[in-house]
Amino acid sequence: MSARPLPGLTYRLAVAGRVVLAALGGYGVAALSAMLLALALPMPRSEAVSTGTLASFAIMAGAVVWVFSARTLGHAASVLGLIAVLLVAGLWLAGAFSPAVVP
């Protein structure tokens, strides 16, 4: 019986890249979605913030699953980047970046 060779450096770097993208990209998308939900949900502000925060945990888990199930690291990064851009656009449309938002 021959021993299987250890994975190469490129494989290890690809896995490390996915771990970093899942952690940072997932957190970014989850935080942006929590902010957008807190502004957009039609309920009292405290309940909207709680609902957005709770939903962000599921969104982060979904982002992590997506990063590890994507065919390539570049594809996973581009999809997460596109989602982040759309969330920022939604926040901009909701008026999150204007100083008059503070109730």
N, C-alpha and C positions, 0 to 999 in steps of 0.2 A: 504494500500500500504506500502510495506516495502522498505526502502532505500537500494540501492546497496552498498555493502561494498567497502571501498577504496582499491586501489591496494596495495599489500604488498610491503615490503622492497625489496624483490628480484626482483620484476618487476621494481621498481624504479631504482635499481642499474643496471639492464640490459639496461634500456633506457639511463641512464647516461653513461654507457660504450659505447653504440652505438653513442651517441653524441660526446664523446671524440675521438672514433675511426674515425668517419666521419670527424671531424675537423682536427685532426693531421694526420691521415692516408691519407685522401683526399688531404690535403695540400702537404704531402710528395710525393705522386704519381704524383700530378700535377706539382710540382717543378721539379721532375726528368724527367718527360716527356717533359717539356719545355726545359730543358737543352739538352736532346737528340735530340729534333726537331731542336734546334738552331744549333747543330753540323751536323745533318744529311741531312737537307733539301738542295737541290741543287739550291740555289739562293744566292744573296749577303748576307753577314753576318747580316746586319741591318734588312733586310726583313725577314730572317730566325728567328731572335730573336723575332721580332714582331709577326710573325706567330705562333711560339711556345708559346709565352705568351698568345696570344688570344685563342689558342687551349687548353691551360691549364685550362681556366675557364670552358670550357665544360667538360674537363676530371674530374675536381674537382666535378662538379655537378653530373656527372655520378657515381663517387665514393661514394658520399653521398647517392644517390638513391640506389646504390648497398648495402651499409652498412645497410640501413633501410629495404631493401627487402630480405636480406639473412635470411635463416631459423634460424641460431644461430649466436651469436656474435663471437664464435670461427671460424666458417666457413667464416664469413666476414673478420675477421682479417687474416686468413690464405691466402685467395685470394688476399687481398691487399698486404700482405707480399710477396707473390709469384710474383705479378706484380712489386713490388719495386725491388726485386732481379733481375728480368729480365731486368728492366730498367737500373739498375746499371751495369749489364753485358753488355748491349748495349753501355752504356757510356764508359766502359772500352775498348770495342772493337773499339769504335770510337776514342780512344786515349785521352779521357778527363782528365785522371789522370796522363798523362805524362807532364813533364815541357816544352816539345817542341811544344805544341799545340798553344801557343800564336803567332798569326800571325804578 
